[in-house]
C-alpha cells in the first residue's frame, strides 16, 4: 500500500504525518489533540446538512452550486468545485483534471488549475492524498470545508 501524507494547518501551526493510512490517521489525530487541542471528526459526529437537492430529488448542477457561492476569484471557484465533488458527487478525493472538467461544465474554465490548487494547498484548504488514477489526488481539509460553508451561510 502506498504512503499517504496528511497535513493540517491552523493559523501558523502545521501538523503533517506521512506513512501507511493505518498509521497516519491515528497519529494525525494524536498530534492534533496534543499540539492543537483539536481532533478529527469521527463517524457519527454531527456534520453539516448535505447540500439541498432540487425538487424531485435532482442534485444541483455545478453551475447552480457556484451561483450560490460568492466566489471572487479562481481559487474560490476551485475550492467550491472541490466541495461540490466531495459533498454532492460523493468523491473522497479529486484531481486537477476533474476540477478542469467541472470548470468547463459550469462554464467557468481555469487558466492554470495546477497553480490554483497549489495556492489552495499552501493556504491549507486542500491537501494531497496520493495517487488517484495516475494523477495526484487532493482532498479538502477541514479549513477548506469551513471556508465554503461560511460562504454558503453568508448567502443564506
N, C-alpha and C positions, 0 to 999 in steps of 0.2 A: 504494500500500500504506500502511496506517495505521502510525503510530509506535507503538512499544511502550516501556514503562518497565520496566526490570529493576532490582530493588533487593535487596541482601543486607546484613543487619545481623549482625555478630558482636560480641557484647559492646556496647561503646559506639561502635563504628566502623561506619559505613554507607557502602556504595558504591552509587550509583544512576546508571544510564545511560538516556537517552531518545533514541529515533531509530528509523530503519528496522531491522527484525530483522537484516538482513545487516551492519549497522554495530554494533548494540547487543550482539550475542552476543560477537564477538571483543573489543570494547572492554571489556565487563564482565570477561571472563577476564583481559585485560591488567591492569586495575586491581586485581582481586582478588589476582593474583600479585604485583604491585608493592607494594601497600599492606598487604595482609593475609597474604601468604605462602601463600595457598591458591589452588586453581584448580577450575573446574567439572569434574565427572567427564566423561570423553569416552566416546563409543560404544565398547563393548568392555571398558571398565574393569569391575572386579569390582563387582557390585551385590548387595544383599541378596537372599536367595532370595525368590521370589514367595510370596504368601500361599498356604498349603497348600490344596489342593482337597479336598473331601469325597470319600468313597468313590464310585466310579462316575463320577468326573470332574465332578461338580457343584460349582459355586462356592459359597462361603459366602454366606448372605444378609447384608444389612447388620446385621440384628439379632443374628445369630450372631457376626459380627465385633465388634460393640460389646460383647458379653458377654465377649470376650477382652481388652478394654481396661479397665484400672481407672480409668474416667472419673469425675472428681469433680464436674464442672460442665458447663454448656452449651458452654463453649469447648473442653474436652477432647473432648466428643462431636462437635462440629462439625469439629474437626481430624481426628478418627478417620474421620468420614464423608467428608471431603475426601480422605484417604488411600485409603479404600475406592474412591471414584470414580476416582482416578488409577491405583491398583495393581490392583484387582480388575476394575473395569469398563473400564479401559484408556483413560480420557479424559485428554486433555492439559491441560484446564482445566475449571473448573466455575463455576456461577453460584449466587447465593444461592437462587434458585428451585429449583435441583437439590438443594441441601442441605436445603431445606424439604421437598421431596418424599421424600428419603431419610429424614429425621426422622420423617415420617408413616408411611412404610413400616416403619420399625423400632419404631414406637410410642413415639418419644421426640420429640415436637414441640418446636419452639423458640418462645420468647416473642418475641424480636426478632432474627432471624437477621442482619440488616444490622449491628446493633450488635455482635453476636458476631464477625462476620467483620472488622469494623473493629478490634476489640481484638486479634484474631489478627494482622492486618496491622501494627498498631502494635508488636506484640512481635516482628515479623519472621518469623512462622511461615507466613504466606501472603503473596502479592504479587499485584498487579493484572497482568493480561495483555492488557488492552484489551477490545475489544468481542467478545462471544460471543452470537450470536442476538439482538441488540438489547439485551442486558444487559451489565453489567460482568463480565468474566471474571476468575477468580482461579486461582492455582496454588500448590501447596505449595512452600515454599523448602526448601533442604537442612536447615535447622534444624527446620522443621516435620516433615519425614520422620524425622529423627533422634529427635525427641520421641516420635512414635508408635512407632517401632521400639524405643526404650528401654522404653516401656510394655509392648510385646509381649514383650521379653526378660525383663522383671521377672515376668511371669506364666508364663513357660515353665518 
